[in-house]
Structures are given as structure tokens and as C-alpha cells.
Amino acid sequence: MTALMANLQQHGSRICRPGNCFDKYPADGGFLINSSDTYVQQLAALAGLAGFYTADECLAGLQPGVFAQSLRLRQLAPATVTFSALLGNPDLTLWRDTVDILSTDRTRCTARSRRAATPSPRSPTGRRAHVTRSRTRGRT
């Protein structure tokens, strides 16, 4: 791990280590960032670490657990960030203060027209991007 992190840092890159919930499944102790404070602190000392990937298209019911996880990671590794990729559902506002970087995952919401090479602004992708911007406005 140390060699990987040093190589990333030499190339101006950083990584977010996973420990995420997915869909209806909460993150568990199988991810070392969830089961070992020492591991998190050791990772945080490496220059190639940007932070932790904590939520991947999770349902809103998992938000309290992800919030608790983010608080723990912020205490153990304060110079890092927490990241999520969620669907642009109306419940996106629940996640606003849960992670440092909130993104929407377009893999499930991209709708390409058979005639067009890019999604229409009126496609689900365009609408979800608008929802994300409007629901998270003001967060810095």
C-alpha cells in the first residue's frame, strides 16, 4: 500500500479508499476503514490518500450510518475527504451534510437518444444534474 500511495503522489494523483454502502446494503467491517482505527490513521499518513469513498447509490435509509461513518473518519483523518456517488433522487437533500463531496452517478440515469450522441438536457441525466445543483446549492 505504501508503494502504491507513493507512486500516486509522485504522479500528482490521490485515491479514495472504499468502505461504502451500496443500494440497500450498509458498509460493513469487511472494509478495513470501517473496522480499524489504526488502519485509517496509517492511511491518512500517506501522501497519496485523498480520502474515503463512503456511499455508492445508497438508499436514503442508510444515510444515518454513512453520517456516523463520516464523523468517525473526519476525527481519525481530518485532512481527508469523504466522497459519495448517489443517484439524483429527490431524497438527495438528506445527504447534503453527510459527506464532503457529493456527486451523482450517471450510470443508471443516462438516457441516450438513438439519434443523438449525447444526452438531451431534458433527459433523465440533465434533470438529475439540475436536481443535484438545486438541492446542494450553498454548500461549500
Secondary structure as the mmCIF struct_conf table of DSSP 4:
data_model
#
loop_
_struct_conf.conf_type_id
_struct_conf.id
_struct_conf.beg_label_comp_id
_struct_conf.beg_label_asym_id
_struct_conf.beg_label_seq_id
_struct_conf.end_label_comp_id
_struct_conf.end_label_asym_id
_struct_conf.end_label_seq_id
HELX_RH_AL_P HELX_RH_AL_P1 THR A 2 GLN A 10
TURN_TY1_P TURN_TY1_P1 HIS A 11 GLY A 12
STRN STRN1 ILE A 15 PHE A 22
TURN_TY1_P TURN_TY1_P2 ASP A 23 LYS A 24
STRN STRN2 TYR A 25 TYR A 25
HELX_LH_PP_P HELX_LH_PP_P1 PRO A 26 ALA A 27
TURN_TY1_P TURN_TY1_P3 GLY A 29 GLY A 30
BEND BEND1 PHE A 31 PHE A 31
HELX_RH_AL_P HELX_RH_AL_P2 LEU A 32 SER A 35
HELX_RH_AL_P HELX_RH_AL_P3 ASP A 37 ALA A 44
TURN_TY1_P TURN_TY1_P4 ALA A 45 ALA A 45
BEND BEND2 LEU A 46 LEU A 46
TURN_TY1_P TURN_TY1_P5 ALA A 47 GLY A 48
STRN STRN3 LEU A 49 ASP A 56
BEND BEND3 GLU A 57 GLU A 57
HELX_RH_3T_P HELX_RH_3T_P1 ALA A 60 LEU A 62
HELX_RH_AL_P HELX_RH_AL_P4 GLN A 63 LEU A 76
TURN_TY1_P TURN_TY1_P6 PRO A 78 ALA A 79
BEND BEND4 THR A 80 THR A 80
STRN STRN4 VAL A 81 LEU A 86
HELX_RH_3T_P HELX_RH_3T_P2 PRO A 90 TRP A 95
TURN_TY1_P TURN_TY1_P7 ARG A 96 THR A 98
BEND BEND5 ASP A 100 ASP A 100
STRN STRN5 ILE A 101 THR A 104
TURN_TY1_P TURN_TY1_P8 THR A 107 CYS A 109
BEND BEND6 ARG A 114 ARG A 115
BEND BEND7 ALA A 117 THR A 118
TURN_TY1_P TURN_TY1_P9 PRO A 121 ARG A 122
BEND BEND8 SER A 123 SER A 123
HELX_RH_AL_P HELX_RH_AL_P5 PRO A 124 THR A 136
TURN_TY1_P TURN_TY1_P10 ARG A 137 GLY A 138
#
